Amino acid sequence: MTPSSDECDCQIFRNILHEINIGIVIVDLKKEVVTYYNQQASEILGLITLSPDFESFYPTIAPTISTLQASTTAKKVKIVKKHGERLIRYTLDAPAKSRHLVSIILQDITDQKRMDSIAEAVVTMNNVGYIFSGIRHEIGNPLNSIKMALTVLQKNIDRFSPDEIEVYFIRVSEEISRIEHLLKSFKNFNMYEQPQTTVMDLADFIMHNTQLITAYSSVKDTLISISVEVEPGAEMVKADRRALQQVTMNILANAMDAMQNNKEARLIISAHSQEQSILLKIKDNGCGIPAAALDDVCKPFYTTKEKGTGLGLALSKKMLAQMSCTMDIVSVEGEGTTVTITIPMARSREIAEYKQGLLA
């Protein structure tokens, strides 16, 4: 009998699954049997001394299956388990309501994790070298100026007038202030080692910052048109308010500097939801950032400002990462810059507890 087209297709898919470079296991929860496993799954299970049968394999994934069955929203769960010296990633798909089959993808990520660790160590060492190079440059320049000023004073103190001496002392004082400012920035770089994330009202937070910027712009005699757009449902987030305050004020200060010579300066602050996150956007129509500089703006000590330390955005990026937030910068030279901060959205239960606390 000649095989049907469907049978040929099935055989082709079986061959693919058998040879593919990821382990595939299918478990029947009702019958309590492993109905299928491919060659790669057998090899992975052999490495971690598990047999491809239900009694040996199921206890490893049972807690995760229970989590999937209890959830009303989760469709897939990824977990990493350590078996001796091996790290195995399990990806489980939730069973359909009318079926009892669970598919599990197995991947041995031991070598990948080792390579990632090596790469991370290399990046860390490069960053440390970059930072120390910056420290040497940023502190070395004012120290050299102080040394030169004191040398000139030492050689000419007897013949300089009081006014001339004062000029050199003022220069020394300014350079010392520059070093103090740099050291203060380093202190800020480490002050939020463990941000305490709590539920906060983003709309209230934005309004508070808008008031500060309005007051600051009036002091600087800079007329800025500020608009705020907060989408309904995008108000409640989880973040450390102090850390987020420092990040946003740094971004807003940069925006104001960029719009300093713009007679029609406009600042748009908006927030809207995207899946389980809130996107906080700060958009200005300032001078923008050159395309060649965009990759460097978050590096320590990189700055285009005459009196800048180049630590503001580096510090901001670090603090955001510690709060499970991200920052994205899009800029067009001559048109303006948009900074997008992605913040985790607060869950319904957390919001209810937050509101209860306000009423207490």
KEPATOR-806885 format. One record per atom (N, C-alpha, C, CB): x, y, z. Coordinates in steps of 0.001 Angstrom, whole numbers, padded with zeros to 6 digits, always signed. Atoms other than C-alpha are relative to their C-alpha. Glycine has a CB too. Example, Ala and Ser with C-alpha at 12.3 -4.5 7.8 and 13.67 -1.06 7.14 Angstrom:
! KEPATOR-806885
+000890-001190+000000+012300-004500+007800+000900+001200+000000-000992+000027+001246-000820-001190-000060+013670-001060+007140-000770+001090+000730+000414+000462-001415
***
This chain:
! KEPATOR-806885
+000850-001193+000000+000000+000000+000000+000883+001239+000000-000960+000008+001228-000773-001248+000091+001318+003451-000964-000399+000936+001136-000221+000694-001378+000339-000909-001104+001532+005878+002009-000749+001215-000519+001271+000443+000751+000759-001193+000378-000943+008743+001913+000870+001239+000183-001302+000118+000839-000726-001270-000111+000169+012379+001627+000125+000426+001452-000702+001097-000810-000025-000371-001420-000755+012977+005285+001026-000809+000759-001374-000188+000631-000960+000866-000678+001312+009994+006395+001434+000423-000324-000227-001468-000400-001333-000471+000395+004317+011292+004418+000368+001276+000743+000062+000239-001517-000244-001256-000712+003942+014724+005980+000331-000268+001457-001218+000928-000103-000245+000342-001407+003775+013207+009454+001403-000565+000180-001047-001012+000504-001325+000600-000097+006914+011189+008796+001087+001062-000132+000179-001079-001072-000969-001095+000178+008744+014319+007604+000134+000779+001309-000439+000954-001162-000031-000753-001254+007758+016176+010792+000647-000811+001117-001416+000413+000408-000637+000860-001012+008805+013191+012937+001526+000032-000159-000526-001465-000114-001443-000026+000256+012217+013194+011263+000610+001330+000451+000285-000236-001498-000488-001317-000409+012595+016942+011850+000100+000086+001512-000916+001108-000535+000014-000063-001462+011614+016673+015509+001076-000890+000603-001369-000403+000536-000996+000939-000516+013964+013739+015949+001405+000590-000092-000067-001330-000768-001347-000504+000249+016972+015604+014545+000238+001421+000514+000279-000045-001465-000133-001407-000389+016281+019122+015818+000885+000137+001240-001389+000619+000266-001004-000187-001048+018822+020625+018241-000586+000500+001323+001050+000967-000475+000606-000272-001308+016372+021141+021113-000781-001234+000428-000930+001267-000048+000714+001163-000501+014823+018521+023344-001498+000264+000061+000523-000392+001376+001460-000114-000030+011082+017935+022976-000581-001217+000717-000584+000123-001443+000670+001061-000762+009015+015947+025457-001479+000333+000064+000607-000150+001443+001448-000189-000133+005227+015464+025430-000503-000976+001057-000743-000217-001376+000483+000790-001135+003533+014273+028612-001524-000015-000015+000532+000571+001349+001454+000145-000153-000014+012925+028940-000305-000054+001492-000541-001291-000740+000247-000094-001440-001182+014035+032397-001070-000985+000459-000413+001418+000369+001094+000911-000389-004295+011855+032388+000491-001442+000073-001175+000104-000998-000502+001372+000036-002577+008620+031413+001297-000170+000784+000213-000432-001432-001257-000002-000730+000598+009601+033314+001085-000768-000742-000199-000588+001379-001044+000615+000821+002923+008657+030485+000674+001092-000821-000589-001118-000929-000688-000848+000976+005533+010331+028330-000329-000576-001367+001570+000059+000253+000463+000524+001288+003981+009992+024879+001015+000192-001122-001297+000662-000382-001004-000221+001054+006921+011374+022906+001225+000696+000585-000595+000843-001163-001218-000765-000258+010543+012470+023256+000936-000235-001178+000675-000415+001368-000905+000143+001141+013132+013112+020585+001416-000345+000458+000015+001289-000833-001367+000421-000284+016819+012227+020376+000714+001000+000913+000779-000171-001304-000675-001022-000795+018034+015555+021798-000492-000019+001446-000219+001388-000615+000551+000087-001362+015698+015222+024816+000624-001169+000737-001542-000151-000032-000611+001181-000614+017088+011759+025472+001432+000290+000430-000028-001188-000974-001395-000324-000328+020664+013103+025394+000077+000958+001192+000708+000621-001222+000001-000960-001111+019859+016019+027713-000363-000688+001305-000980+001151-000277+000416+000709-001216+018050+013796+030195+001080-000955+000475-001301-000768-000244-001115+000869-000380+020966+011390+030095+001093+000765+000720+000576-000683-001224-001018-000829-000644+023331+014220+031035-000348+000324+001444+000191+001283-000775+000411-000385-001355+021260+015055+034126-000589-001180+000767-001019+001140-000059+000376+001282-000647+020583+011407+035033-001495-000104+000277+000761-000169+001312+001444+000243-000052+016845+011468+034381-000374-000914-001159-000810+001343-000060+000458+000882+001071+015054+008794+032390-001200+000627-000703-000364-001402+000557+001146-000559+000732+012544+009712+029668-001291-000786+000255+000298+000020-001498+001280+000627-000346+009692+008066+031541-000700+000874+001033+000205-001457+000545+000837-000887-000803+006870+009633+033546+000474+000063+001450-001451-000460-000052-000373+000041-001413+007999+008512+037033+001295+000752+000272+000138-001436+000461-001282-000676-000184+011509+009913+036555-000079+001485-000357+001071-000677-000843-000006-001355+000546+010727+013049+034557-001043+000924+000646-000238-000059-001487+001109-000866-000430+007393+014323+035907+000280+000785+001285-001234-000833+000198-000222-000780-001236+008488+015292+039485+000790+001293-000223+000732-000852+001013-000794-001202+000278+010934+017809+037957-000870+001154-000473+001066-000300-001046+000836-001054+000582+008171+019707+036159-001348+000163+000695-000228-000284-001456+001320-000024-000655+005204+019023+038470-000358+001362+000597-000046-001046+001092+000367-001302-000571+005379+022348+040410-000338+001049-001064+001131+000512+000867+000246-000976+001069+005519+024329+037162-001338-000282-000679+001144-000030-001040+001299+000348+000589+002557+022439+035693-001129+000451+000915-000097-001521-000259+001021-000452-000963+000588+023169+038873-000216+001502-000107+000408-000372+001442+000099-001458+000162+001373+026876+038434-000762+000358-001267+001398+000635-000035+000695-000237+001266+000201+026755+034807-001493-000290+000125+000608-000860-001110+001409+000390-000138-003029+024979+035714-000771+000960+000896-000103-001415+000557+000669-000910-000927-003779+027416+038528-000185+001396-000594+000790+000095+001293+000055-001342+000582-003200+030496+036362-001110+000103-001034+001341+000364-000636+001047-000253+001001-005983+032025+034284+000558+000739-001215-001148+000811+000620-000575-000800+001096-003618+034019+032080+001255-000616-000618+000329+001381+000502-001278+000524+000502-000286+032175+031762-000215-001071-001050+000835-000564+001147+000068+000991+001072+000098+030253+028509+001302-000791-000131-000324+000684-001321-001315+000621+000137+003771+029422+028761+000857+000418+001189+000680+000402-001351-000900-000300-001118+006345+029210+031554+001391-000492-000351-000500-000655+001325-001392+000405+000178+010124+029163+031310+000686-000031+001353+000742+000956-000970-000746+000121-001249+012237+027923+034209+001383-000571-000310-000761-000900+001027-001347+000556+000128+015916+027123+034638+000302-000781+001262+001068+001120-000241-000331+000848-001142+016935+024249+036889+001450-000458-000103-000951-001218+000076-001376+000478-000045+020401+023233+038002+000009-001474+000373+000842+000825+001004-000165+001431-000264+021207+019534+037811+001496-000271+000075-000694-000890-001111-001447+000160-000138+024679+019062+039244+000710+001193-000597+000478-001296-000672-000730-001077+000665+026951+021076+036950-000722+000530-001229+001371-000478-000391+000709-000395+001215+024346+021433+034188-001156+000938+000319-000516-001232-000742+001156-000897-000095+021784+024196+033686-000945-000321-001154+000441+001513-000033+000977+000381+001007+018633+023132+031871-001174+000965+000036-000478-001448+000219+001181-000859+000086+015928+025497+030634-001189-000853-000451+000241+001201-000986+001246+000689+000319+012404+024036+030637-001016+001037-000475-000542-000797+001237+001074-000863+000491+009735+025748+028504-001254-000850-000128+000376+000672-001374+001219+000793-000038+006245+024423+029227-001159+000792-000585-000318-000438+001435+001222-000599+000534+003098+025175+027218-001190-000540+000777-000153-000293-001524+001180+000418-000762-000182+025106+029123-000854-000939-000838-000828+001226+000449+000860+000913+000752-002444+022197+028149-001327+000656-000343-000240-001284+000794+001333-000494+000355-005651+023003+026287-001028-000568+000970-000363-000379-001462+001001+000405-000996-008825+022737+028405-000517-001420-000239-001171+000977-000011+000596+001309+000313-010079+019659+026592+001037-001107-000128-000794+000090-001284-001039+001011+000180-006703+017871+026481+000897-000046+001230+000835+000289-001266-000863+000201-001166-004158+016585+028935+001470-000073-000404-000401-001276+000747-001369+000076+000483-001020+016859+026816+000751+001296+000299+000020-000293-001504-000856-001149-000273+001786+019157+027935+001290-000176-000798+000295+000144+001540-001260+000061+000741+004713+019944+025626+001081+000735+000780-000159+000607-001421-001135-000579-000720+008092+020656+027185+001193+000064-000949+000347-000834+001283-001227-000160+000788+011115+022053+025369+001176+000058+000972-000055+001294-000904-001184+000060-000855+014485+021235+026949+001202+000580-000741+000286-001458+000444-001218-000558+000585+017659+023232+026314+001107+000004+001042-000246+001432-000538-001175-000019-000866+021063+022676+027883+000705+001331-000219+000960-001215-000292-000565-001351+000167+022227+026271+028480+001267+000192+000839-001044+001063+000386-001202-000084-000843+025296+025442+030606+001122+000765-000687+000485-001399+000368-001099-000656+000722+027860+026452+027977-000355+001442-000339+000339-000774-001288+000432-001355+000331+025796+029477+026960+000161+000919+001209-001465+000000-000484-000123-000801-001217+025687+030720+030570+001455+000286+000333-000670-000707+001171-001417-000208-000255+029427+030196+030946+000568+001072-000925+000768-001309-000172-000473-000996+000956+030086+032205+027782-000548+001385+000340-000404-000395-001427+000596-001275-000408+027674+034906+028964+000746+000600+001191-001485-000191+000352-000730-000467-001187+029531+035099+032289+001364+000565-000388+000172-001148+001014-001302-000475+000462+032864+035445+030504-000158+001350-000711+000657-001042-000946+000243-001242+000725+031457+038128+028194-000327+001137+000958-001135-000184-001006+000363-001020-000990+029953+039966+031163+001228+000481+000768-001049-000552+000978-001219-000363-000723+033291+039854+032995+000897+000899-000864+000770-001272+000428-000804-000814+000914+035069+041256+029921-000572+001409-000101+000063-000652-001397+000650-001307+000087+032505+044058+029589+000221+000797+001283-001507-000163-000272-000199-000663-001289+032811+044822+033307+001419+000560+000103-000274-000980+001161-001386-000459-000063+036602+045042+033080+000230+001186-000940+000959-001148-000353-000124-001124+000928+036330+047291+030024-000622+001265+000579-000656-000339-001339+000678-001147-000609+033862+049529+031861+000823+000586+001147-001390-000411+000508-000833-000472-001112+036123+049678+034931+001173+000806-000541+000510-001190+000856-001113-000725+000610+039034+050682+032717-000444+001337-000554+000632-000830-001102+000532-001245+000556+036864+053272+030995-000257+001012+001112-001299-000267-000790+000316-000889-001121+035718+054699+034351+001271+000572+000616-000812-000749+001067-001239-000482-000599+039242+054897+035788+000712+000988-000925+000924-001175+000327-000577-000944+000955+040423+056577+032607-000698+001352+000117-000111-000543-001445+000766-001232-000171+037631+059116+033043+000333+000719+001292-001471-000299-000041-000363-000603-001295+038473+059653+036718+001342+000702-000099+000045-001070+001113-001339-000580+000142+042118+060254+035854-000067+001314-000782+000951-000995-000706+000105-001194+000833+041115+062776+033202-000746+001119+000728-000707-000333-001316+000860-001018-000609+038363+064567+035143+000612+000617+001262-001348-000605+000336-000639-000541-001199+040328+064910+038379+001393+000537-000324+000087-001078+001096-001357-000418+000356+043740+065270+036710+000057+001426-000521+000570-000933-001035-000007-001358+000563+042810+068445+034820-000055+001086+001071-001170+000172-000949+000016-001037-001036+041753+070526+037858+001212-000059+000923-001257-000119+000822-001195+000109-000842+044681+069152+039878+001195+000676-000667+000323-001478+000293-001093-000661+000730+047088+070300+037176-000146+001517+000062+000031-000466-001469+000237-001449-000079+045461+073748+037190+000360+000537+001377-001468+000327-000320-000333-000413-001375+045783+073942+040983+001515+000038+000186-000644-000964+001038-001454+000080-000131+049406+072863+040795+000691+001171-000704+000509-001327-000570-000596-001107+000748+050209+075474+038138-000219+001327+000713-000582+000064-001413+000314-001250-000689+048442+078261+040058+000859+000167+001246-001484+000048+000374-000796-000072-001223+050254+077420+043300+001487+000200-000313-000195-001272+000834-001407-000172+000399+053614+077198+041494+000282+001464-000358+000342-000920-001205-000170-001415+000372+053119+080654+039996-000014+000881+001243-001112+000448-000983+000081-000777-001243+052096+082027+043407+001282-000124+000820-001200-000459+000837-001202+000248-000802+055063+080406+045115+001187+000801-000521+000341-001494+000005-001147-000695+000586+057530+082023+042694-000173+001528-000018+000231-000502-001415+000244-001434+000169+055859+085448+042622-000756+000636+001166-000768+000230-001267+000795-000498-001119+054175+085893+046015+000511+001347+000528-000004-001023+001123-000582-001235-000555+056601+088666+047010-000269+001224-000878+001505-000171+000182+000158-001158+000868+055985+090868+043977-001418+000166-000560+000970-000097-001132+001388-000135+000447+052296+090147+043205-000768+000935+000925-000689-001377-000058+000888-000845-000802+049718+092680+044352-001074-000869+000631-000640+001125-000863+001095+000772-000616+046883+091533+046639-001063-000416-001016-000653+000816+001113+001017+000337+001014+044485+091664+043653+000462-001149-000890-000323+001231-000868-000539+001080+000841+046753+089452+041537+000020-001323+000764+001426+000352-000488+000001+001222-000832+047130+086954+044397-001413-000561+000109+000568+000295+001419+001391+000441-000147+043363+086870+044811-000483-000740-001248-000912+001203+000283+000377+000660+001254+042942+085944+041128+000418-001462+000012+000633+000719-001201-000490+001377-000029+045057+082813+041642-000714-000834+001065+001505-000015+000251+000738+000739-001031+043295+081872+044880-001415-000341-000479-000066+000821+001308+001343+000269+000558+039929+082191+043109+000070-001164-000978-000575+001265-000711-000159+001102+000954+041198+079895+040347+000155-001332+000725+001214+000247-000910-000181+001234-000786+042350+077306+042906-001323-000426+000615+001065+000202+001111+001289+000304-000629+039000+077546+044703-000986-000589-001008-000593+001264+000636+000903+000504+001040+037085+077012+041437+000338-001428-000392+000054+000897-001230-000408+001351+000379+039113+073934+040561-000316-001007+001111+001498-000028-000327+000361+000871-001123+038573+072484+044049-001501-000272-000026+000415+000639+001356+001458+000162+000095+034821+073071+043625-000354-000981-001113-000687+001363-000253+000229+000928+001114+035008+071215+040319+000228-001438+000441+000919+000339-001188-000275+001354-000512+036560+068191+042038-001091-000429+000971+001383-000057+000694+001064+000315-000961+033967+068361+044835-001283-000388-000720-000260+001197+000929+001200+000305+000784+031168+068388+042249+000093-001395-000602-000202+001044-001113-000208+001323+000581+032650+065325+040580-000163-001094+001054+001387-000089-000642+000100+000995-001068+032982+063451+043885-001439-000162+000481+000899+000391+001172+001417+000073-000374+029373+064321+044745-000766-000843-001008-000618+001414+000095+000643+000799+001039+028306+062819+041429+000301-001482+000188+000457+000460-001388-000348+001395-000287+030200+059620+042316-000819-000538+001161+001494-000130+000311+000797+000415-001148+028370+059523+045633-001415-000336-000448-000021+001101+001082+001337+000257+000520+025038+059787+043815-000032-001273-000830-000481+001180-000835-000062+001188+000851+026194+057035+041455-000211-001281+000803+001341-000057-000726+000113+001190-000837+026163+054612+044410-001081+000101+001076+001316-000275+000650+000898-000201-001132+023452+056025+046672-001269-000861-000073-000384+001454+000082+001205+000806+000127+020626+053882+045269+000352-001450-000322-000918+000579-001082-000405+001375+000259+022196+050442+045538-001187-000956+000058+001062-000428+000999+001162+000869-000144+018891+048899+046627-001275+000839-000019+000091-000827+001307+001236-000779+000061+015897+050911+045369-001171-000784+000590-000308+000399-001449+001177+000621-000610+012697+050206+047290-001218+000333-000860-000202+000489+001480+001113-000268+000902+009973+049886+044657-001336-000162+000726+000061-000935-001218+001347+000028-000564+006429+050675+045781-000975+000527-001051-000081+000844+001318+001019-000541+000904+003165+051573+044097-000002+001521+000127-001419-000591+000320+000048-001465-000013+003082+055239+043119-000895+000500-001121+001418+000601-000138+000890-000624+000972+000734+057553+041243+000842+000820-000974-001071+000894+000708-000855-000651+000976+002539+058545+038047-000556+001365-000421+000169-000894-001217+000605-001279+000379+000054+061320+037187+000364+001086+001012-001534-000137-000110-000368-000943-001060+000690+063014+040553+001497+000317-000070-000365-000576+001394-001446-000162+000096+004436+062468+040118+000370+000955-001138+000677-001362-000210-000277-000858+001154+004437+064108+036666-000401+001439+000292-000739-000513-001246+000468-001343-000311+002405+067056+037893+000974+000731+000934-001390-000064+000633-000961-000582-000933+004863+067635+040739+001254+000456-000742+000368-001013+001103-001195-000343+000763+007807+067611+038324-000256+001156-000955+000493-001209-000774+000356-001100+000897+005985+069922+035927+000035+001330+000735-001388-000228-000609-000027-001227-000809+005559+072476+038701+001433+000448+000268-000739-000216+001332-001407-000336-000244+009284+072280+039490+000649+000594-001244+000776-001242+000452-000583-000481+001251+010232+072745+035830-000523+001392-000335-000307-000974-001149+000587-001316+000268+007826+075689+035469+000677+001072+000849-001517-000017+000274-000668-000945-000904+009375+077383+038508+001445+000230-000438-000039-000520+001456-001404-000097+000416+012894+076641+037269+000135+000831-001274+000595-001404-000218-000074-000723+001263+012183+078003+033780-000237+001490+000202-001010-000561-000991+000238-001419-000274+010844+081268+035243+001242+000663+000588-001187+000167+000957-001248-000519-000573+014060+081699+037228+001037+000205-001102+000550-000963+001086-000977-000074+001092+016095+081066+034070-000461+000924-001129+000265-001392-000555+000557-000880+001035+013881+083492+032075-000145-000729-001331+000885+001238-000180+000221+000803+001205+013122+080694+029623-001477-000364-000082+000890-001288+000004+001423+000289+000156+009560+080484+028318-000167-001355-000673-000709+001112-000821+000177+001353+000527+008642+076823+027849-001476-000371+000060+000860-001027+000794+001367+000509+000038+005281+075461+026753+000035-001466+000419-000640+000171-001427-000020+001367-000543+004655+072301+028819-001395-000602-000095+000500-000011+001479+001283+000712+000041+001866+069821+028086+000174-001388+000587-000546-000089-001451-000029+001306-000665+001026+066676+030030-001156-000843-000526-000088+000154+001556+001019+000915+000524-000839+063693+028569+000148-001351+000687+000120-000152-001550-000033+001284-000707-001568+060752+030898-001238-000793-000390+000068+000202+001555+001094+000848+000458-003677+058008+029374-000712-000633+001192+000521-001090-000956+000723+000680-001089-006460+056666+031656+000466-001451+000137-001528+000045-000251-000502+001347-000246-005194+053465+033259+001511-000084-000009-000549-000940-001018-001468-000006+000035-001554+054523+032955+000567+000771+001187+000508+000613-001320-000421-000819-001138-001328+056174+036379+000827-000749+001035-001198+000576+000664-000597+000714-001132-000209+053436+038763+001161-000878-000447-001056-000852+000708-001206+000747+000355+003342+052089+038521+000710-000479+001261+000949+000869-000856-000845+000452-001117+005921+050308+040697+001417+000520-000227-000008-001571+000128-001336-000593+000128+009113+052297+041248+000421+000592+001333+000027+001086-001110-000512-000756-001140+011318+053971+043830-000165+001475-000347+001513-000361+000322+000340-001373+000353+009957+057520+043872+001232+000918-000010-001041+000540+000973-001185-000862-000062+013268+059141+044916+000908-000232-001195+000773-000243+001298-000874+000314+001131+015250+057321+042240-000616+000499-001306+000261-001517-000078+000666-000455+001221+012660+058049+039537+000000+001522-000082-001438-000532-000058-000054-001461-000041+012611+061687+040659+001351+000496-000524-000242+000512+001442-001325-000431+000426+016368+061979+040172+000194-000236-001495+001082-000733+000799-000133+000320+001422+016195+060291+036766-000754+001016-000851-000517-001424-000286+000815-000900+000823+013355+062452+035425+000505+001444+000065-001462-000058+000448-000505-001367-000111+014807+065697+036779+001272+000170-000821+000264+000361+001470-001205-000059+000829+018107+064884+035067-000371+000122-001472+000878-001247+000226+000452-000042+001398+016286+064258+031773-000629+001357-000321-001015-001138-000278+000652-001289+000216+014183+067406+032166+001016+001140-000042-001031+000260+001096-001057-001025+000007+017275+069491+032967+000748-000023-001328+000989-000221+001174-000655+000117+001306+018947+068142+029819-000874+000593-001102+000319-001471-000314+000937-000516+000999+015818+068995+027815-000006+001526+000024-001425-000549+000252+000012-001461-000118+015804+072563+029154+001277+000613-000556-000182+000415+001458-001270-000486+000561+019472+073017+028296-000035-000050-001525+001188-000837+000532+000053+000170+001453+018777+071714+024787-000916+001032-000663-000474-001410-000345+000960-000967+000551+015917+074234+024327+000335+001438+000365-001395-000325+000483-000370-001306-000545+017784+077204+025793-000101+001128-001028+001405-000058+000546+000010-001037+001037+018033+079089+022502-001207-000105-000927+001269-000077-000818+001203+000197+000816+014610+078023+021196-001099+000945+000482-000483-001483+000064+001031-000968-000400+012053+080839+021214-001384-000623+000098-000038+001150-000979+001270+000720-000083+009218+078303+020807+000225-001363+000657-000632-000169-001411-000341+001234-000711+010420+075746+023348-001268-000730+000441+000892+000307+001223+001167+000821-000365+007929+072893+023837+000468-001276+000675-000864-000334-001248-000313+001225-000737+008046+070038+026323-001291-000795+000154+000645+000316+001402+001183+000872-000104+005573+067132+026125+000353-001179+000888-000483-000490-001414-000188+001133-000913+005369+064683+029028-001250-000859-000084+000271+000476+001484+001171+000867+000187+003108+061697+028387+000234-001368+000626-000327-000154-001496-000070+001366-000544+002316+058282+029807-001129-000819-000604-000091+000000+001567+001043+000909+000485+000481+055361+028240+000425-001440+000267-000272+000219-001521-000266+001399-000356+000212+051638+028894+000361-000804-001236-001218-000627+000700-000374+000946+001049+001772+048888+026828+000219-001360+000651+001285+000475-000772-000016+001319-000645+001070+045301+027937+000066+000184+001520+001211-000858-000507-000105-000092-001465+002293+045105+031572+000902+001143+000444+000523-001308+000570-000892-001115-000318+004301+048330+031449-000673+001333-000290+001306-000115-000794+000413-001365+000298+003784+052074+031452+001186+000695-000659-000473+000765+001299-001046-000730+000701+005756+054171+028969-000117+001478+000348-000094-000220-001537-000085-001416-000338+006732+057587+030353+000920+000663-001029+000530+000213+001474-000776-000650+001062+007870+059840+027504+000206+001475+000311-000703-000160-001362-000350-001414-000164+009652+063178+027792+000579+000468-001337+001032+000222+001197-000368-000421+001351+009851+064951+024429+000251+001500-000031-001100-000381-001011-000295-001422+000142+011523+068279+023692+000271+000325-001465+001207+000402+000880-000324-000429+001364+012088+070314+020530+001289+000823+000009-001169+000825-000614-001286-000675-000141+015623+071297+021431+000949-000267-001151+000647-000411+001276-001015+000112+001050+018867+071081+019509+000250-001434-000454+001290+000596+000480-000198+001395+000372+018860+067272+019484+001425-000484+000240-000358-000194-001445-001309+000626-000219+021789+064875+019697+000507-000523-001345-000087-001163+001065-000546+000550+001255+024080+064078+016724-000083-001521-000005+001463+000448-000199+000151+001457+000120+023525+060529+015449+001246-000735+000474-000306-000384-001444-001262+000658-000378+027198+059695+016013+000206-000038+001507+001176+000710-000651-000190-000081-001455+026882+060607+019717-001035-000800+000786-000048+001445+000442+001097+000669-000724+023697+058670+020548+000471-001234+000767-001099-000402-000976-000485+001217-000665+025582+055467+021415+000852+000303+001225+000800-000839-000974-000921-000341-001083+027816+057353+023849-000633+000793+001134+001139+000774-000548+000559-000941-000968+025380+059571+025769-000193-000601+001397-001317+000515-000507+000185+000632-001313+024877+057019+028565+001299-000548+000585-001010-001120-000108-001292+000450-000525+028582+056270+029004+000499+000976+001054+001038-000144-001136-000550-000898-001021+030218+057628+032170+001017+000961-000590+000643-000804+001123-000929-001067+000360+032072+060919+031630-000188+000544-001409+001391-000489+000147+000236-000588+001319+030694+061492+028135-000954+001170+000165-000574-001055-001005+000850-001183-000112+029296+065019+027985+000357+001007-001071+000128+000635+001387-000228-001093+000937+028877+067890+025561-000125+001348+000711-000991-000081-001175+000167-001229-000779+028325+070424+028361+001357+000460+000539-001007-000220+001168-001273-000560-000455+031124+072746+029393+000297-000367+001452-000010+001515-000157-000195+000304-001416+030567+072074+033115-000634-001327+000400-000570+001115+000851+000625+001291-000305+028998+068609+032854+001015-001035+000444-000754-000516-001206-000876+001099-000438+030426+065504+034530-000156-001230-000880-000297-000370+001454+000232+001182+000827+028930+063010+032070-000452-001193+000797+001237-000352-000750+000470+001114-000837+027508+060934+034929-001527-000044+000117+000614+000104+001392+001444-000088-000191+023856+062026+034795-000777-001143-000632-000495+001287-000551+000748+001058+000684+022502+059601+032178+000526-001388+000360+000067+000203-001513-000561+001293-000439+024904+056825+033248-000628-000404+001331+001558+000080+000136+000637+000247-001288+023521+057132+036788-001463-000336-000188+000150+001209+000918+001424+000239+000248+019952+057292+035471-000240-001412-000517-000546+001021-000999+000165+001331+000585+020377+054125+033424+000215-001090+001045+000974-000194-001170-000282+000978-001050+021842+052275+036393-001180-000121+000957+001270+000389+000771+001107+000027-000958+019025+053278+038768-001248-000616-000616-000309+001411+000500+001169+000574+000670+016342+052388+036213+000121-001520-000096-000167+000608-001404-000207+001443+000114+017849+048940+035664-000254-000696+001329+001419-000301-000485+000214+000594-001322+017754+048308+039420-001481-000063+000371+000760+000792+001056+001441+000011-000256+013995+049019+039342-000755-000774-001081-000532+001433+000083+000588+000749+001119+013371+046701+036338-000616+000945-001028-001067-000987+000513+000436-000989+000991+012918+049810+034169+001065+000105-001093-000253+001397+000669-000950-000226+001077+014538+050696+030876-000128+001440-000503-000229-001009-001153+000019-001346+000575+015395+053930+029071+000451-000066-001446+000901+000968+000809-000324-000029+001424+015401+054534+025324+000037+001459-000449-001039-000825-000842-000163-001385+000447+016623+057752+023666-000021+000043-001522+001321+000613+000548+000084-000232+001441+015598+058816+020174+000181+001490-000227-001367-000511-000600-000275-001420+000199+016953+062100+018848+000368+000289-001446+001121+000461+000926-000358-000479+001335+017254+064032+015619+000639+001369+000174-001256+000067-000959-000716-001268-000162+019823+066803+015481-000769+001134-000662+001418-000097-000591+000722-001153+000515+018107+070156+015058-001503-000082+000175+000309+000174-001430+001453+000169-000144+014631+068746+015822-000428-000286+001435-000476-001119-000893+000360+000285-001386+014625+067418+019379+000292-001419+000414-001439+000282+000216-000316+001301-000619+014883+064400+021657-001226-000538+000725+001198+000127+000987+001045+000674-000765+012415+061878+023059+000643-001087+000851-001091-000600-000939-000499+001019-000922+013366+059859+026136-001205-000806+000499+000798+000649+001204+001091+000875-000424+011112+056870+026884+000475-000878+001145-000511-000868-001180-000301+000842-001161+011204+055254+030327-001108-001036+000131+000134+000854+001315+000967+001087-000160+009503+051867+030598-000018-000437+001459+000343-001200-000933+000141+000271-001433+008159+051252+034127-001020-001121+000200-000434+001288+000775+000983+001057-000249+006428+048100+035464-001339+000566+000496+000552-000996+001022+001335-000412-000422+002679+048561+035844-000357-000685+001317-001050-000332-001092+000436+000592-001270+001270+048021+039340-001178-000937-000247-000390+001105+001024+001098+000963+000147-001065+045025+039689-001226+000465+000767+000430-001393+000487+001281-000419-000600-004717+045334+040697+000027-000127+001516-001156-000834-000567-000041+000217-001459-004104+043876+044161+000883+001046+000663+000519-001424+000333-000916-000995-000562-001169+046241+044769-000629+001393+000004+001314+000021-000792+000681-001300+000069-003245+049239+043654-001052+000113+001092-000650+000201-001380+001031+000003-001042-006071+048245+046006+000620+000221+001376-000784-001326-000020-000691-000178-001281-003616+047977+048923+000525+001429+000144+001159-001006+000129-000503-001382-000011-002108+051349+047979-001131+000973+000353+000619+000369-001380+001137-000903-000249-005533+053055+047966-000537-000164+001422-001128-000263-001017+000412+000242-001396-006435+051398+051263+000903+000738+000972+000014-001504+000316-000958-000697-000832-003269+052825+052759-000227+001499+000024+001386-000290-000468+000293-001438+000037-004254+056317+051614-001202+000356+000854-000240+000452-001428+001199-000253-000783-007612+056000+053341+000215-000221+001487-001118-000874-000483-000242+000336-001415-006141+054623+056576+000471+001211+000791+001036-001123+000114
***
